[in-house]
Amino acid sequence: MLSFDTPALGAMTVQDADGTPVTFSGAWKDQPVIFVFLRHFG
């Protein structure tokens, strides 16, 4: 079974579409969002 530490996940810093750092949980503070994770092999 896969388990997540959701408080730690929400505290992570990611970049928004403009490259500005935001907390992961802050990304959906004002509106719904869809996160897409891409992994590049090669």
Stockholm file with secondary structure:
# STOCKHOLM 1.0

chainA/1-42         MLSFDTPALGAMTVQDADGTPVTFSGAWKDQPVIFVFLRHFG
#=GR chainA/1-42 SS CCCCCHHHHHHCEEECTTSCEEETGGGGSSSCCCCCCCCCCC
#=GC SS_cons        CCCCCHHHHHHCEEECTTSCEEETGGGGSSSCCCCCCCCCCC
//
